[in-house]
Amino acid sequence: MRFRSVHRVLTLLLVMFLAKSTATSLSDSEQEPKIDIKQDDEEAGLVIGDHLICNAEECYPKVFEPTNEWKVIKPAQRLPPGLDIRISLEKGVKEAKLGENQESAQNELVIAETNKHSELSTKEEHEFSKEFAKIRDVIEQSNSQNWVDVESVLDDLAEFAHDYKKGFKIISNEYQTLESFAFNESVPTQVRELAARIILSSLRNNPPSIDFINENYPESTTKIYNELSKLGDSADNALLVKRFLSMLDVIFSRSEKVTINDEILWRHYQAMDPVSKIKVLEIISKYYNKNNVNTVNGPDKNLVVVQKWTNELTNFLQVPELDEFHLREFFNCVCFIKENFKESIKIDTDFINWLIVEIESRREKSKDEVYKRDVDQLEFDDQLAQSRHMVFGNPNAARLKERLYDEDSNLGADEL
């Protein structure tokens, strides 16, 4: 819980920083974001953006989203006209709900297939409002002849999604619209792929965007697994499958709980080329991780599944072309699995032989003066060496080998 609180504070500071940076860089033709820090009574310490209000504990919509049930009005929220409002004496808070004649009006504002968080008529404009208004028309009209135009607009938006500030603006305002395209089987594949690419680009290397999804759309990972279950292994679907897997991987990179659907991941994994398989193994490595240990050791634990993925990870580690980043990630995952499940998981001899050769190879490299300057590299190499016996062998042998190695290192040159 302490991590979650610190994490939210850091996100809050990032929002403030981005708002300040954006205000100084926008041209006269661009609308400056309305960021304000309230200091009065219950609104003290709030950061108010274009669409979100944040405090040290949470972020919530700037515009109150009414339903047919009474809901608490949070500090500084704007109220749409025509609501029923009351003060709850029991709770000591102000509450509001839709008026008797508003339900049908509210439904008209819901975009097809995005019915969770209703869009209100008071929705504020943002930098890409016109572009998204245009592509939303297709959902409402279901006019297939407009898909070419929509594809063109999405293609242009994809260029902006890579930008740190613009990516967050797209995700925080238009995630539902993009999701309604990406997760819709009736939409052409190339349009679905473009929408998924924009989501992915807006999330990648953008912690505030990832945190926004994890906080406001925690069901997204379930939806992605659901879409992956529907996609076959044809060449036409291959790129869309990769986009969805990459979305899972990025979202899980800052998630407090990582989940896997073994059946779905394994089916796609078997049909993929070696490079694409790495994306699945990245997800597996985030699942079998010390930060996710409670989920891993839950009631659904299946040792057959654990052994299967362990075999795949150890096989990939022996591929000479595997880059150092993935080598470390996969190796740490295998170490966690072995330490967590102990004798229940078997490590094959080929992997142990590879590990011995790899340790000696890195020990030779460590004699190079340039190599020695990379502290992180040397720390990992040391971890690799210690794991030979401490994780994958006999800990007593590890202590003996370490003592002998230290004695050898103390010998004079004429004694060697």
C-alpha positions in Angstrom: 0.0 0.0 0.0 2.9 2.3 0.7 4.2 1.7 -2.8 0.8 2.5 -4.2 0.6 5.8 -2.4 4.1 6.9 -3.4 3.3 5.8 -6.9 0.2 8.0 -7.0 2.1 11.0 -5.7 4.7 10.5 -8.4 2.0 10.3 -11.0 0.5 13.5 -9.7 3.8 15.3 -9.9 4.2 14.1 -13.5 0.8 15.5 -14.4 1.8 18.9 -13.0 5.2 18.8 -14.8 3.6 17.9 -18.1 1.0 20.6 -17.8 3.6 23.3 -17.1 5.8 22.1 -20.0 2.9 22.0 -22.4 1.7 25.5 -21.5 5.1 27.0 -22.5 5.4 25.1 -25.8 1.9 25.3 -27.3 1.5 27.7 -30.3 -1.2 30.4 -30.3 -3.5 28.1 -32.3 -3.4 25.4 -29.7 -5.6 25.4 -26.6 -3.7 25.5 -23.4 -4.6 22.9 -20.8 -6.5 24.3 -17.8 -4.4 23.2 -14.8 -5.1 24.7 -11.5 -4.0 23.9 -7.9 -6.8 24.6 -5.5 -5.9 25.9 -2.0 -9.4 26.4 -0.5 -10.9 24.1 2.2 -11.7 20.7 0.8 -10.2 21.5 -2.6 -6.8 22.2 -1.2 -4.0 20.2 -2.9 -6.0 19.2 -5.9 -4.5 19.2 -9.4 -7.2 20.0 -12.0 -6.5 19.1 -15.6 -8.5 19.2 -18.8 -10.4 16.0 -18.0 -9.1 14.6 -14.7 -8.8 15.9 -11.1 -6.0 14.3 -9.0 -5.1 14.3 -5.4 -2.5 12.3 -3.5 -4.8 9.2 -3.4 -6.6 9.0 -6.7 -7.6 10.6 -10.0 -11.2 11.0 -11.0 -13.2 12.6 -13.9 -13.5 16.4 -13.9 -17.1 16.2 -15.1 -19.4 14.3 -12.8 -20.7 11.1 -14.5 -24.3 10.6 -13.3 -26.2 7.3 -13.2 -29.7 6.3 -12.1 -28.3 5.8 -8.6 -27.1 8.4 -6.1 -23.3 9.0 -6.4 -21.0 11.1 -4.3 -19.9 14.4 -5.9 -16.2 14.6 -5.4 -14.3 17.9 -4.7 -14.2 20.3 -7.7 -16.2 18.1 -10.0 -18.4 19.9 -12.6 -22.1 19.0 -12.6 -24.1 18.7 -15.9 -27.4 20.5 -15.8 -30.7 18.8 -14.8 -29.4 16.5 -12.1 -31.2 15.6 -8.9 -28.9 16.7 -6.0 -29.1 16.0 -2.3 -27.0 16.1 0.9 -26.8 12.7 2.5 -27.2 13.3 6.3 -26.1 9.7 6.9 -22.8 10.1 5.0 -22.3 13.8 5.4 -21.6 14.3 1.6 -23.3 15.8 -1.4 -24.7 13.3 -4.0 -26.3 13.5 -7.4 -28.1 11.3 -9.9 -29.8 11.6 -13.3 -33.2 13.4 -13.3 -36.3 11.4 -14.2 -36.3 12.6 -17.8 -32.5 12.3 -18.4 -31.9 8.6 -18.9 -32.8 8.6 -22.6 -30.7 11.8 -23.2 -27.8 10.1 -21.5 -28.0 7.0 -23.7 -27.7 9.1 -26.8 -24.3 10.2 -25.8 -22.9 6.7 -25.4 -20.6 5.6 -28.3 -21.4 2.2 -29.6 -19.6 -0.6 -27.8 -18.2 1.8 -25.2 -20.9 1.9 -22.5 -18.9 1.9 -19.3 -18.0 5.6 -18.8 -20.6 7.7 -20.6 -19.5 10.7 -22.5 -21.4 13.8 -21.4 -22.6 16.7 -23.6 -20.2 18.9 -21.6 -17.2 17.0 -22.8 -14.3 19.4 -23.2 -12.3 19.9 -26.4 -8.8 18.7 -26.7 -6.1 18.8 -29.3 -7.4 15.8 -31.3 -11.1 16.3 -30.7 -12.0 16.9 -34.4 -10.1 13.8 -35.6 -11.8 11.6 -33.0 -15.2 13.1 -33.6 -14.8 12.2 -37.3 -14.0 8.5 -36.6 -16.7 8.2 -34.0 -19.2 9.0 -36.7 -18.4 5.7 -38.3 -19.4 3.8 -35.2 -22.7 5.6 -35.0 -23.5 5.4 -38.7 -22.0 2.0 -39.4 -21.2 3.2 -42.9 -18.6 0.8 -44.4 -17.6 3.2 -47.2 -16.0 5.6 -44.7 -13.5 3.0 -43.4 -10.9 4.3 -45.8 -11.2 7.8 -44.4 -11.1 6.5 -40.9 -8.0 4.5 -41.6 -6.3 7.7 -43.0 -7.2 9.7 -39.9 -5.9 6.9 -37.6 -2.7 6.7 -39.6 -2.1 10.4 -39.0 -2.9 10.1 -35.3 -0.4 7.2 -34.9 2.4 9.7 -35.5 1.4 11.8 -32.5 0.9 8.9 -30.2 4.7 8.4 -29.8 5.0 11.8 -28.2 5.1 11.7 -24.4 2.6 14.5 -23.8 0.3 13.9 -26.8 0.3 10.2 -26.1 -1.1 10.8 -22.6 -3.6 13.2 -24.0 -4.9 10.6 -26.5 -5.1 7.8 -24.0 -6.7 9.9 -21.2 -9.4 11.3 -23.5 -10.0 8.8 -26.2 -9.1 5.3 -25.0 -12.7 4.1 -25.2 -13.0 5.2 -28.8 -9.8 3.4 -29.8 -10.8 0.3 -27.8 -14.2 0.2 -29.6 -12.3 -0.1 -32.9 -9.5 -2.4 -31.8 -11.8 -4.9 -30.0 -14.6 -5.0 -32.6 -14.7 -8.0 -34.9 -16.9 -6.2 -37.4 -14.2 -3.5 -38.0 -11.7 -4.2 -40.9 -8.5 -5.8 -39.6 -6.3 -2.9 -40.8 -8.4 -0.4 -38.9 -8.3 -2.6 -35.7 -4.5 -2.9 -36.0 -4.1 0.9 -36.4 -6.3 1.6 -33.3 -4.3 -1.0 -31.3 -1.0 0.6 -32.6 -2.1 4.0 -31.3 -3.0 2.6 -27.9 0.4 0.8 -27.8 2.4 3.8 -28.9 0.6 6.0 -26.3 1.5 3.6 -23.6 5.0 2.6 -24.4 7.7 4.5 -22.4 4.9 6.6 -20.9 4.3 5.7 -17.2 1.4 8.2 -16.7 -0.5 6.7 -19.6 0.0 3.1 -18.4 -1.0 4.1 -14.9 -4.2 5.8 -16.3 -5.2 2.5 -17.9 -4.5 0.5 -14.8 -6.4 2.9 -12.6 -9.4 3.5 -14.8 -9.7 0.5 -17.1 -8.5 -2.5 -15.0 -10.7 -4.8 -17.2 -8.6 -4.0 -20.3 -6.3 -7.1 -19.9 -9.3 -9.4 -19.7 -10.7 -7.8 -22.9 -7.3 -8.3 -24.6 -7.2 -12.0 -23.7 -10.8 -12.3 -24.9 -9.9 -10.8 -28.3 -6.8 -13.0 -28.6 -9.0 -16.0 -28.0 -11.1 -15.1 -31.0 -8.1 -14.5 -33.4 -6.9 -17.5 -35.4 -3.4 -18.1 -36.4 -3.7 -16.8 -40.0 -1.2 -14.5 -41.5 -3.9 -11.8 -41.7 -4.2 -11.8 -37.9 -0.5 -12.1 -37.1 0.1 -8.4 -36.7 -3.0 -7.7 -34.7 -2.0 -10.6 -32.3 1.4 -9.0 -31.9 -0.2 -5.6 -31.1 -2.5 -7.2 -28.4 0.4 -9.1 -26.8 2.5 -6.0 -26.7 -0.3 -4.1 -25.1 -0.5 -6.8 -22.4 3.2 -6.6 -21.8 3.3 -2.8 -21.5 0.2 -2.7 -19.2 1.7 -5.4 -17.0 5.0 -3.5 -16.7 3.3 -1.2 -14.1 0.6 -3.5 -12.8 0.3 -4.7 -9.2 -1.1 -8.0 -10.4 -0.1 -9.9 -13.6 -2.3 -12.6 -14.9 -1.8 -15.1 -17.7 -4.2 -17.2 -19.8 -2.1 -20.2 -20.5 -4.4 -21.7 -23.1 -4.5 -18.6 -25.2 -0.8 -17.6 -24.9 0.3 -21.2 -25.6 -1.8 -21.5 -28.7 -0.4 -18.3 -30.3 3.1 -19.0 -29.0 3.2 -22.3 -30.9 2.3 -20.6 -34.2 4.8 -17.8 -34.0 8.2 -17.2 -35.4 11.1 -17.2 -32.9 11.3 -13.4 -32.7 7.5 -13.1 -32.0 7.7 -15.8 -29.3 9.9 -13.5 -27.3 6.9 -11.2 -26.7 4.9 -14.0 -25.1 7.9 -14.9 -22.9 8.2 -11.3 -21.8 4.6 -11.6 -20.4 5.5 -15.0 -18.8 8.6 -13.3 -17.2 6.4 -10.7 -15.7 4.0 -13.3 -14.3 6.7 -15.5 -12.8 8.2 -12.7 -10.8 8.9 -12.0 -7.1 6.6 -9.0 -7.3 3.7 -11.3 -8.4 4.4 -14.1 -6.0 1.0 -14.1 -4.4 -0.7 -14.6 -7.7 1.8 -17.2 -8.8 1.2 -19.3 -5.7 -2.5 -18.9 -5.8 -5.1 -21.8 -5.8 -4.9 -22.1 -9.6 -1.2 -23.0 -9.6 -0.5 -25.7 -12.2 3.0 -27.2 -12.1 2.6 -28.7 -15.5 2.1 -25.2 -16.9 5.1 -23.9 -14.9 7.4 -26.6 -16.2 6.3 -26.0 -19.8 7.2 -22.3 -19.7 10.4 -23.1 -17.8 11.5 -25.3 -20.6 10.8 -22.6 -23.2 12.7 -20.0 -21.3 15.7 -22.2 -20.7 15.7 -23.1 -24.4 15.7 -19.5 -25.5 18.5 -18.6 -23.1 20.7 -20.9 -25.0 20.2 -19.1 -28.3 23.4 -17.2 -29.1 21.5 -14.4 -30.9 19.5 -13.5 -27.7 20.2 -10.0 -26.7 21.5 -9.2 -23.2 18.3 -7.4 -22.1 16.2 -10.5 -22.7 18.9 -12.8 -21.5 18.7 -11.1 -18.1 15.0 -10.9 -18.0 14.5 -14.6 -18.9 17.3 -15.8 -16.6 15.9 -13.9 -13.6 12.5 -15.5 -14.4 14.0 -19.0 -14.4 15.8 -18.3 -11.1 12.5 -17.2 -9.5 10.7 -20.3 -10.7 13.4 -22.6 -9.4 13.7 -20.9 -6.1 9.9 -20.7 -5.7 9.0 -24.2 -6.8 12.3 -25.9 -5.9 12.4 -29.6 -6.7 9.0 -29.6 -8.3 10.5 -28.0 -11.4 13.3 -29.8 -13.3 16.1 -28.0 -15.1 17.5 -29.9 -18.0 21.2 -30.7 -18.3 21.7 -28.7 -21.5 20.8 -25.5 -19.7 23.2 -26.3 -16.8 26.0 -27.0 -19.4 25.2 -23.7 -21.1 25.3 -21.9 -17.8 28.8 -23.3 -17.0 30.1 -22.1 -20.4 28.4 -18.7 -20.1 30.0 -18.2 -16.6 33.5 -18.9 -17.9 33.0 -16.8 -21.0 32.0 -13.8 -18.9 34.8 -14.4 -16.5 37.2 -14.0 -19.4 35.5 -10.9 -20.6 35.8 -9.3 -17.1 39.6 -9.1 -17.6 39.0 -6.4 -20.2 39.4 -2.9 -18.8 36.4 -1.5 -20.7 34.2 -4.4 -19.7 35.1 -3.8 -16.1 33.6 -0.3 -16.2 30.1 -1.6 -16.6 29.1 -2.1 -13.0 25.6 -3.5 -13.8 27.2 -6.0 -16.2 29.6 -7.2 -13.6 26.8 -7.5 -11.0 24.7 -9.7 -13.3 27.7 -11.8 -14.2 28.3 -12.4 -10.5 24.7 -13.3 -10.0 25.0 -15.7 -12.9 28.0 -17.4 -11.4 26.4 -17.7 -7.9 23.2 -19.2 -9.3 25.2 -22.2 -10.7 25.1 -23.9 -7.3 23.0 -21.7 -5.1 19.9 -22.0 -7.4 20.5 -24.8 -9.8 22.8 -27.0 -7.8 24.3 -27.7 -4.3 24.7 -24.5 -2.1 27.5 -26.2 -0.2 29.4 -26.7 -3.4 28.9 -23.0 -4.1 30.6 -22.0 -0.8 33.5 -24.4 -1.5 34.0 -23.1 -5.0 33.9 -19.5 -3.8 36.6 -20.2 -1.1 38.9 -21.9 -3.6 38.4 -19.1 -6.1 39.4 -16.5 -3.4 42.5 -18.5 -2.5 43.6 -18.7 -6.1 43.1 -15.0 -6.6 45.5 -14.3 -3.7 48.4 -16.3 -5.2 51.4 -14.5 -6.5 52.2 -14.5 -10.2 55.2 -16.9 -9.6 52.9 -19.3 -7.8 50.4 -19.7 -10.6 
